[in-house]
Amino acid sequence: MNPDDRWDHEVRDAYHRPIEGEAQARERAIARLRREARARRSRMGAWWVDPDVLRVRPLVFAASLLAVLVIGAWAGARWMASRGAPAPPRSIATLTGESTAVTFVFRAPGATRVSLVGDFNGWDPNATPLARATTGDVWTTRVSLEHGLHAYAFVIDGRDWAPDPSAPLAPVTTFGRRNSLLVVGEDQAL
């Protein structure tokens, strides 16, 4: 047996030998833990700050939270309905199907093709192409739109989508883009 193997063997043996007073130390630690637990329980009103008093499984917690949120949303909807809040007024123009011609103007330097996409043409990049104006980097088109709120954007060279810099923006869409908003009709307040 070489000296390194002998040293390894002695270290392993030392780990397996019982330590003097180990049993008494274990008993003292257990007794102290029991005393602390009794002292914690004896304090009036401290149960709600004790982390060991209430334990909940994560799945039960998630289900409980979801139930509280659903009940809260349902109760809030019922409360709002009970208040007799009137439904938002619909524009007469929307009901009658009136429409207005709208001119779209977009500046796209270096573009070879620009098109208009929106909720009015199924977001089809080929449905409404813009014509290049005489100045070279300005593109225009005129579209007849029904009265109401419309979301739209411009497609440059068939691949780059851009909102209208002169119009308000809609919230970010599912695809991570922002579209522009347009109100068409008599009451054009956004």
Secondary structure, 3 states (H helix, E strand, C coil): CCHHHHHHHHHHHHHHCCCCCHHHHHHHHHHHHHHHHHHHHHCCCHHHCCCCCCCCCHHHHHHHHHHHHHHHHHHHHHHHHHCCCCCCCCCHHHHHCCEEEEEEEEECCCCCCEEEEECCCCCCCCCEECEECCCCCEEEEEEEEECEEEEEEEEECCCEEECCCCCCECCCCCCCCCCEEEEECCCCCC
